[in-house]
Amino acid sequence: MRLDGRRESTNVEDRRSGGMSGTGKASLGIGGMIIVALLTWVMGGNPLEVLDDDEGSGDEGQQTEYVQSEEEAQLFSFTKKIFASTEDVWTELFKAEGLEYRQPKMVIYRSATRSGCGQASSSTGPFYCPADQTVYIDLSFFDEMEQELDAGGDFAYAYVIAHEVGHHVQNLLGTIDKVDNETARVNKKKGNQLSVRLELQADYLAGVWANHENERWKSLQDGDLEEAINAASQVGDDRLQKAAGGSVVPDAFTHGTSAQRMRWLKRGYQSGKLRGGDTFSIPYNDL
């Protein structure tokens, strides 16, 4: 991506100097932290449920200075620029609908932190918390994407950010509340299907953002879109279930298959329309 001269969001809080630390989750099985984080990210439910009691009891009172590497500094700047782009794009798209876009916050943390939805750790993976309207990301997640899933590249990372911001868009439009209310009234299988619909729509919205990002700033370079599509493929429920050493269980899907995630991301990019991603009225098997 070409991002030279682009502004950085001022809605990003850097908590990497906080005193709370994790408890060594990086040693986990196949793929280490990335499998736990990605399974949490794409397998549904509250991502904070993967945390240990020990991990949630960290002490944030003691502050330790964090010195980032040059590579980390560049990734931090990139993340703030992408977040700023989502602010600009969604502000315009909401305005065109006669709506106000309330910008979310983003927290960049290291190892563990607290959120409005509970404790978070690196093993949680990136997530959006509706309670405080904040996106939480440990930047080491992007390293793991590249190393463990062969899903690296700047636009792949931008896709992850845009997907989480897509959940904020859904929150502002009332979609998350509707899904939560409906989920409380149905069985587990139906609830998982509602989650798939919600997540595929967030992929669609990530594609809508990408469309307007490129239209406005001509920032995409050869291979960028393919990076995002590859990332969407790598984090499909079916692929991650296989990567975790298990069999594919469609009833346990909560984010959609690799094919579905790629399809809805591409639809969003091709459409560029806020209202063009109705994943809730389509028969489930046609998603």
C-alpha positions as CSV (number, residue, x, y, z in Angstrom):
1,M,0.0,0.0,0.0
2,R,1.1,3.6,-0.7
3,L,0.5,5.5,2.5
4,D,3.2,8.2,2.4
5,G,1.9,11.5,3.8
6,R,-1.3,10.0,5.1
7,R,-2.6,11.2,8.5
8,E,-2.5,9.0,11.6
9,S,-5.6,8.6,13.8
10,T,-5.7,10.4,17.1
11,N,-8.2,7.8,18.4
12,V,-5.5,5.2,19.1
13,E,-4.2,4.6,22.7
14,D,-0.8,2.9,23.1
15,R,-0.9,0.7,26.2
16,R,2.3,-1.3,25.4
17,S,4.1,0.3,28.4
18,G,1.5,-1.0,30.9
19,G,2.5,-3.3,33.7
20,M,0.1,-6.2,33.0
21,S,1.8,-9.1,31.3
22,G,0.7,-12.5,29.9
23,T,1.6,-15.9,31.2
24,G,3.5,-17.6,28.3
25,K,0.7,-18.5,25.9
26,A,3.2,-18.4,23.0
27,S,4.1,-22.1,23.7
28,L,0.8,-23.4,22.7
29,G,0.7,-26.4,20.2
30,I,0.4,-26.2,16.5
31,G,0.8,-22.7,15.3
32,G,1.3,-21.5,18.9
33,M,-0.5,-18.3,19.8
34,I,-1.9,-17.7,16.3
35,I,-4.1,-20.8,16.3
36,V,-5.6,-19.9,19.7
37,A,-6.0,-16.3,18.6
38,L,-7.4,-17.0,15.2
39,L,-9.7,-19.8,16.4
40,T,-11.0,-17.3,19.0
41,W,-11.3,-14.6,16.4
42,V,-13.1,-16.7,13.8
43,M,-14.8,-19.4,15.9
44,G,-17.2,-17.1,17.6
45,G,-18.5,-16.2,21.0
46,N,-16.9,-13.7,23.3
47,P,-13.1,-13.8,22.4
48,L,-12.3,-13.0,26.1
49,E,-13.5,-16.5,27.2
50,V,-10.1,-18.0,26.3
51,L,-8.4,-16.2,29.2
52,D,-7.1,-17.9,32.3
53,D,-7.9,-16.6,35.7
54,D,-4.2,-16.1,36.2
55,E,-4.0,-14.1,33.0
56,G,-6.9,-11.9,34.1
57,S,-5.2,-11.0,37.4
58,G,-2.3,-9.1,36.1
59,D,-1.3,-5.9,37.9
60,E,-1.6,-2.7,35.8
61,G,-0.4,-0.5,38.6
62,Q,3.3,-0.7,37.7
63,Q,4.3,1.0,34.5
64,T,7.2,-0.3,32.5
65,E,8.6,1.6,29.6
66,Y,8.3,-0.2,26.3
67,V,10.9,0.5,23.7
68,Q,9.7,-0.6,20.3
69,S,11.9,-1.7,17.4
70,E,12.0,0.2,14.2
71,E,9.8,-2.4,12.5
72,E,7.3,-2.2,15.3
73,A,7.2,1.6,15.0
74,Q,6.5,1.3,11.3
75,L,3.7,-1.2,12.0
76,F,2.2,1.1,14.7
77,S,2.2,4.0,12.3
78,F,0.7,1.9,9.6
79,T,-2.1,0.7,12.0
80,K,-2.9,4.3,12.9
81,K,-3.0,5.3,9.2
82,I,-5.4,2.5,8.3
83,F,-7.6,3.4,11.3
84,A,-7.6,7.0,10.2
85,S,-8.7,5.9,6.7
86,T,-11.6,3.9,8.2
87,E,-12.6,7.1,10.0
88,D,-12.6,9.1,6.9
89,V,-14.4,6.5,4.7
90,W,-17.1,5.6,7.1
91,T,-17.8,9.3,8.1
92,E,-18.5,10.0,4.4
93,L,-20.6,6.9,3.8
94,F,-22.7,7.5,6.9
95,K,-23.2,11.2,5.9
96,A,-24.4,10.1,2.5
97,E,-27.1,8.1,4.4
98,G,-28.0,11.0,6.6
99,L,-26.3,9.4,9.6
100,E,-23.6,10.4,12.0
101,Y,-20.5,8.1,12.3
102,R,-19.3,8.1,15.8
103,Q,-15.6,7.2,15.5
104,P,-14.4,4.2,17.5
105,K,-11.3,4.0,19.6
106,M,-8.4,1.6,19.2
107,V,-6.1,0.2,21.9
108,I,-2.7,-1.2,21.0
109,Y,-1.4,-3.4,23.8
110,R,1.3,-5.9,24.6
111,S,0.5,-9.3,26.2
112,A,-2.6,-8.3,28.2
113,T,-4.9,-5.5,29.0
114,R,-8.4,-4.7,30.2
115,S,-11.3,-3.8,28.0
116,G,-15.0,-2.9,28.4
117,C,-15.8,-6.5,27.7
118,G,-13.4,-8.0,30.2
119,Q,-9.7,-9.1,30.3
120,A,-7.8,-9.4,27.0
121,S,-4.6,-11.1,26.1
122,S,-2.5,-11.8,23.0
123,S,-4.3,-15.2,22.8
124,T,-7.6,-13.3,22.4
125,G,-6.7,-12.1,19.0
126,P,-8.0,-8.7,17.6
127,F,-11.5,-8.0,18.6
128,Y,-14.1,-5.2,18.8
129,C,-15.8,-4.5,22.1
130,P,-19.3,-3.0,21.6
131,A,-19.5,-1.9,25.3
132,D,-16.7,0.7,24.9
133,Q,-16.8,0.9,21.1
134,T,-13.1,0.0,20.9
135,V,-10.9,-2.2,18.7
136,Y,-8.2,-4.1,20.6
137,I,-5.0,-5.4,18.9
138,D,-1.7,-6.8,20.0
139,L,0.5,-6.0,17.0
140,S,2.3,-9.4,17.5
141,F,-0.8,-10.9,15.9
142,F,0.3,-9.7,12.5
143,D,3.7,-11.4,12.9
144,E,1.9,-14.6,13.7
145,M,-0.3,-14.2,10.7
146,E,2.7,-14.1,8.4
147,Q,4.7,-16.8,10.2
148,E,2.1,-19.4,10.9
149,L,-0.6,-18.9,8.2
150,D,1.4,-17.4,5.3
151,A,-1.1,-14.6,5.4
152,G,1.3,-11.6,5.7
153,G,1.3,-8.4,3.8
154,D,0.2,-4.8,4.7
155,F,-3.2,-5.1,3.1
156,A,-3.8,-8.4,4.9
157,Y,-3.2,-6.5,8.1
158,A,-5.4,-3.7,6.9
159,Y,-8.2,-6.2,6.2
160,V,-8.1,-7.4,9.9
161,I,-8.4,-3.8,11.1
162,A,-11.2,-3.1,8.6
163,H,-13.1,-6.2,9.7
164,E,-13.1,-5.1,13.3
165,V,-14.2,-1.6,12.3
166,G,-16.9,-3.3,10.3
167,H,-18.3,-4.6,13.6
168,H,-18.3,-1.0,14.9
169,V,-20.4,-0.1,11.8
170,Q,-22.8,-2.9,12.7
171,N,-22.9,-1.7,16.3
172,L,-23.9,1.8,15.2
173,L,-26.6,0.5,12.9
174,G,-28.1,-1.7,15.6
175,T,-27.2,-5.0,13.9
176,I,-25.2,-6.4,16.8
177,D,-28.0,-5.8,19.3
178,K,-30.5,-7.5,16.9
179,V,-28.3,-10.5,16.5
180,D,-27.6,-10.7,20.3
181,N,-31.3,-10.6,21.0
182,E,-32.2,-13.2,18.4
183,T,-29.3,-15.4,19.5
184,A,-30.7,-15.5,23.0
185,R,-34.0,-17.0,21.7
186,V,-32.6,-19.8,19.5
187,N,-30.6,-22.9,19.9
188,K,-26.8,-23.2,19.6
189,K,-26.9,-24.2,15.9
190,K,-29.1,-21.3,14.9
191,G,-27.0,-19.0,17.1
192,N,-23.9,-20.0,15.3
193,Q,-25.6,-19.3,12.0
194,L,-26.4,-15.8,13.1
195,S,-22.8,-15.3,14.0
196,V,-21.7,-16.5,10.6
197,R,-24.1,-13.9,9.0
198,L,-22.7,-11.2,11.2
199,E,-19.1,-12.0,10.5
200,L,-19.5,-12.3,6.8
201,Q,-21.2,-8.9,6.8
202,A,-18.2,-7.5,8.6
203,D,-16.0,-9.0,5.8
204,Y,-18.3,-7.3,3.3
205,L,-17.9,-4.0,5.1
206,A,-14.1,-4.4,5.1
207,G,-14.4,-4.8,1.3
208,V,-16.5,-1.6,1.1
209,W,-13.8,0.3,3.0
210,A,-11.1,-1.1,0.7
211,N,-13.1,0.1,-2.3
212,H,-13.3,3.7,-1.1
213,E,-9.8,3.7,0.3
214,N,-8.5,2.9,-3.2
215,E,-10.9,5.2,-5.0
216,R,-10.0,8.2,-2.9
217,W,-6.3,7.7,-2.4
218,K,-5.2,5.2,-5.1
219,S,-3.3,3.4,-2.5
220,L,-3.5,-0.2,-3.6
221,Q,-0.6,-1.8,-5.4
222,D,-0.3,-5.0,-7.4
223,G,-1.0,-7.9,-5.1
224,D,-2.6,-5.9,-2.3
225,L,-6.1,-7.1,-2.8
226,E,-4.9,-10.7,-3.2
227,E,-3.2,-10.4,0.2
228,A,-6.5,-9.5,1.8
229,I,-8.4,-12.3,0.0
230,N,-5.7,-14.8,1.0
231,A,-6.0,-13.7,4.6
232,A,-9.8,-14.1,4.5
233,S,-9.2,-17.6,3.1
234,Q,-6.7,-18.6,5.7
235,V,-9.1,-17.7,8.6
236,G,-12.1,-19.6,7.4
237,D,-13.7,-21.8,10.0
238,D,-13.1,-25.0,7.9
239,R,-9.5,-24.2,7.4
240,L,-8.8,-23.4,11.0
241,Q,-10.7,-26.4,12.3
242,K,-8.4,-28.5,10.1
243,A,-5.3,-26.6,11.3
244,A,-6.2,-27.3,14.9
245,G,-6.1,-31.0,14.1
246,G,-9.8,-31.6,14.2
247,S,-12.5,-32.5,11.7
248,V,-14.6,-30.0,9.9
249,V,-17.9,-29.4,11.8
250,P,-20.2,-27.1,9.9
251,D,-22.6,-26.7,12.8
252,A,-19.8,-25.2,14.8
253,F,-19.0,-22.5,12.2
254,T,-19.3,-19.0,13.6
255,H,-17.5,-16.9,10.9
256,G,-17.9,-18.8,7.7
257,T,-15.8,-21.0,5.4
258,S,-12.8,-19.8,3.6
259,A,-14.8,-19.6,0.4
260,Q,-17.6,-17.6,2.0
261,R,-15.2,-15.1,3.6
262,M,-13.4,-14.5,0.4
263,R,-16.7,-14.1,-1.5
264,W,-18.1,-11.5,0.8
265,L,-14.9,-9.5,1.1
266,K,-14.8,-9.4,-2.7
267,R,-18.5,-8.5,-2.9
268,G,-17.9,-5.5,-0.6
269,Y,-14.9,-4.4,-2.7
270,Q,-16.8,-4.6,-5.9
271,S,-19.9,-2.9,-4.6
272,G,-18.6,-0.2,-2.4
273,K,-22.1,0.3,-1.0
274,L,-22.9,0.4,2.7
275,R,-26.3,-1.2,2.2
276,G,-25.3,-3.9,-0.3
277,G,-24.2,-6.6,2.2
278,D,-27.5,-8.0,3.6
279,T,-26.3,-11.4,4.8
280,F,-29.4,-11.9,6.9
281,S,-32.1,-12.3,4.3
282,I,-30.2,-14.8,2.1
283,P,-30.9,-18.5,2.8
284,Y,-28.1,-19.8,5.0
285,N,-26.9,-22.4,2.5
286,D,-26.6,-19.7,-0.2
287,L,-24.2,-17.5,1.8
